[in-house]
Amino acid sequence: MVTIRDVTKHAGVSPATVSRVVNGWWATPTKPGNASRPQS
């Protein structure tokens, strides 16, 4: 099973960032026209 820590090590981001993405937080813009989405 993959853990949040495994993902953070692979992606080079914080556990909080992984948690937000997994829980769908990034899909809801905080301000109109200002969506915070992961960049590839």
MDAnalysis code that builds the backbone (N, CA, C; Angstrom):
import MDAnalysis as mda
import numpy as np

u = mda.Universe.empty(120, n_residues=40, atom_resindex=np.repeat(np.arange(40), 3), trajectory=True)
u.add_TopologyAttr("name", ["N", "CA", "C"] * 40)
u.add_TopologyAttr("resid", np.arange(1, 41))
u.add_TopologyAttr("resname", ["MET", "VAL", "THR", "ILE", "ARG", "ASP", "VAL", "THR", "LYS", "HIS", "ALA", "GLY", "VAL", "SER", "PRO", "ALA", "THR", "VAL", "SER", "ARG", "VAL", "VAL", "ASN", "GLY", "TRP", "TRP", "ALA", "THR", "PRO", "THR", "LYS", "PRO", "GLY", "ASN", "ALA", "SER", "ARG", "PRO", "GLN", "SER"])
u.atoms.positions = np.array([
    [0.841, -1.180, 0.000],
    [0.000, 0.000, 0.000],
    [0.888, 1.245, 0.000],
    [0.548, 2.222, -0.808],
    [1.301, 3.468, -0.902],
    [0.790, 4.432, 0.160],
    [1.717, 5.063, 0.860],
    [1.339, 6.030, 1.899],
    [1.582, 7.458, 1.408],
    [1.066, 8.414, 2.167],
    [1.302, 9.821, 1.842],
    [2.800, 10.110, 1.881],
    [3.501, 9.517, 2.813],
    [4.953, 9.729, 2.902],
    [5.678, 9.208, 1.662],
    [5.215, 8.080, 1.129],
    [5.814, 7.554, -0.107],
    [5.644, 8.556, -1.241],
    [4.459, 9.120, -1.341],
    [4.170, 10.091, -2.407],
    [4.998, 11.357, -2.219],
    [5.119, 11.831, -0.971],
    [5.897, 13.054, -0.727],
    [7.353, 12.880, -1.121],
    [7.913, 11.714, -0.830],
    [9.310, 11.456, -1.200],
    [9.476, 11.432, -2.711],
    [8.544, 10.801, -3.400],
    [8.623, 10.683, -4.856],
    [8.386, 12.033, -5.543],
    [7.401, 12.791, -5.055],
    [7.027, 14.049, -5.702],
    [7.832, 15.246, -5.207],
    [8.458, 15.119, -4.036],
    [9.226, 16.240, -3.500],
    [8.357, 17.358, -2.968],
    [7.208, 17.010, -2.413],
    [6.292, 18.005, -1.846],
    [5.994, 17.639, -0.397],
    [5.269, 18.512, 0.291],
    [4.961, 18.270, 1.702],
    [3.765, 17.328, 1.847],
    [3.644, 16.686, 3.006],
    [2.477, 15.834, 3.261],
    [1.163, 16.609, 3.154],
    [1.179, 17.877, 3.539],
    [-0.035, 18.696, 3.455],
    [-0.483, 18.851, 2.001],
    [0.472, 19.035, 1.104],
    [0.146, 19.185, -0.322],
    [-0.473, 17.905, -0.864],
    [0.116, 16.774, -0.532],
    [-0.420, 15.491, -0.990],
    [-1.832, 15.296, -0.444],
    [-2.037, 15.596, 0.813],
    [-3.346, 15.441, 1.430],
    [-4.399, 16.305, 0.734],
    [-4.031, 17.547, 0.429],
    [-4.976, 18.449, -0.260],
    [-5.373, 17.901, -1.626],
    [-4.393, 17.416, -2.368],
    [-4.676, 16.889, -3.707],
    [-5.539, 15.635, -3.625],
    [-5.193, 14.732, -2.710],
    [-5.947, 13.487, -2.560],
    [-7.393, 13.770, -2.175],
    [-7.596, 14.775, -1.341],
    [-8.938, 15.095, -0.854],
    [-9.709, 16.042, -1.765],
    [-9.106, 16.437, -2.893],
    [-9.813, 17.262, -3.867],
    [-9.799, 18.745, -3.578],
    [-8.988, 19.181, -2.615],
    [-8.944, 20.597, -2.255],
    [-8.518, 21.478, -3.428],
    [-7.590, 20.981, -4.253],
    [-7.064, 21.776, -5.366],
    [-8.104, 22.072, -6.434],
    [-9.181, 21.300, -6.484],
    [-10.171, 21.471, -7.544],
    [-11.134, 22.607, -7.255],
    [-11.134, 23.134, -6.042],
    [-12.046, 24.217, -5.678],
    [-11.260, 25.517, -5.580],
    [-11.499, 26.453, -6.520],
    [-10.748, 27.710, -6.480],
    [-11.063, 28.508, -5.217],
    [-10.054, 29.149, -4.644],
    [-10.260, 29.967, -3.458],
    [-10.838, 31.320, -3.828],
    [-10.500, 31.797, -5.018],
    [-11.043, 33.054, -5.523],
    [-11.470, 32.825, -6.972],
    [-12.515, 33.505, -7.420],
    [-12.923, 33.313, -8.816],
    [-11.769, 33.602, -9.777],
    [-11.518, 32.665, -10.671],
    [-10.456, 32.842, -11.656],
    [-9.059, 32.560, -11.116],
    [-8.968, 32.048, -9.892],
    [-7.658, 31.797, -9.299],
    [-7.593, 30.380, -8.729],
    [-7.745, 29.394, -9.593],
    [-7.692, 28.003, -9.151],
    [-6.253, 27.611, -8.861],
    [-6.056, 26.946, -7.746],
    [-4.730, 26.467, -7.382],
    [-4.637, 25.000, -7.752],
    [-4.013, 24.712, -8.885],
    [-3.937, 23.337, -9.381],
    [-2.492, 22.916, -9.569],
    [-2.227, 21.638, -9.379],
    [-0.857, 21.154, -9.610],
    [-0.425, 21.371, -11.049],
    [0.810, 21.783, -11.238],
    [1.332, 21.971, -12.588],
    [2.175, 20.782, -12.969],
    [2.044, 20.348, -14.224],
    [2.830, 19.198, -14.653],
    [4.040, 19.628, -15.442],
])
